[in-house]
């Protein structure tokens, strides 16, 4: 659909820090930081058709187009209700 996206993400917690790093395609990856790594397999992965209809399942568009990186770090402060976060979004 219009806001469809696919992504992979990895998380790691270390003491009071929570790290995440991922790669996204589609709406979440619209910044297009780099060339699609799947294009080494087939050049068709470089292009993502735009679709203006919502609610359709278009499996032919999965992981296509230029991807973007996203990630962040969250710190849990000693005061339980407060956590601090820094994020990078595609």
Phi, psi and omega per residue, in radians:
X1 nan -2.929 -3.061
X2 -1.096 -0.702 -3.098
X3 -1.901 0.447 -3.083
X4 -1.237 2.564 -3.123
X5 -2.665 2.698 2.998
X6 -2.297 2.587 -3.121
X7 -2.753 2.746 2.953
X8 -2.108 2.439 3.128
X9 -2.486 2.527 3.075
X10 -2.129 2.437 3.131
X11 -2.179 2.576 3.070
X12 -2.540 2.224 3.090
X13 -1.833 2.329 3.082
X14 -2.379 1.881 -3.086
X15 0.959 -2.040 -3.111
X16 -1.638 0.131 -3.127
X17 -1.913 2.458 3.098
X18 -2.207 2.013 -3.094
X19 -1.806 2.531 3.023
X20 -2.493 2.530 3.108
X21 -2.590 2.352 -3.101
X22 -2.629 3.032 3.080
X23 -2.260 2.372 -3.058
X24 -2.286 2.561 3.047
X25 -2.072 2.880 3.084
X26 1.384 -2.468 -3.072
X27 -1.064 -0.719 3.129
X28 -1.216 -0.430 -3.115
X29 -1.845 0.456 -3.026
X30 -1.226 -0.164 3.087
X31 -1.270 -0.546 3.073
X32 1.086 1.126 -3.086
X33 -1.140 -0.562 -3.041
X34 -2.711 3.070 -3.133
X35 -1.254 2.517 -3.131
X36 -1.085 2.112 -3.131
X37 -1.121 -0.397 3.104
X38 -1.279 -0.226 -3.142
X39 -1.217 -0.252 3.028
X40 -1.184 -0.452 3.092
X41 -1.435 -0.770 -3.117
X42 -2.716 2.301 -3.119
X43 -1.127 -0.320 3.128
X44 -1.133 -0.313 3.111
X45 -1.271 -0.192 3.113
X46 -1.325 -0.378 -3.039
X47 -1.992 2.343 3.066
X48 -2.125 2.078 3.123
X49 -1.188 2.447 3.052
X50 -1.420 2.471 -3.099
X51 -2.321 2.117 -3.083
X52 -1.655 -0.047 3.134
X53 -1.634 2.550 -3.138
X54 -1.844 2.617 3.060
X55 1.604 -0.083 3.119
X56 -1.504 2.524 3.029
X57 -1.739 1.914 -3.085
X58 -1.973 1.419 -3.101
X59 -1.137 -0.342 3.106
X60 -1.243 -0.182 3.139
X61 -1.807 -0.014 -3.109
X62 -1.064 2.305 3.045
X63 1.031 0.599 3.121
X64 -1.959 2.663 -3.131
X65 1.637 3.077 -3.135
X66 -1.291 2.291 3.134
X67 -1.603 2.946 3.067
X68 -2.319 2.688 3.044
X69 -1.575 2.585 3.008
X70 -2.517 2.773 3.141
X71 3.099 -3.090 3.139
X72 -3.091 2.992 3.076
X73 -2.324 2.287 3.070
X74 -2.064 2.388 3.121
X75 -2.056 2.135 3.065
X76 -1.541 1.958 -3.125
X77 -1.259 2.857 3.086
X78 -1.051 -0.458 3.080
X79 -1.476 1.906 -2.939
X80 -0.875 -0.735 -3.096
X81 -1.266 -0.164 -3.045
X82 -1.930 2.188 2.979
X83 -2.312 2.553 -3.132
X84 -1.910 2.420 -3.066
X85 -2.332 2.517 2.991
X86 -2.222 2.259 -3.074
X87 -2.303 2.607 2.976
X88 -2.134 2.154 -3.095
X89 -2.070 2.612 -3.138
X90 -1.458 nan nan
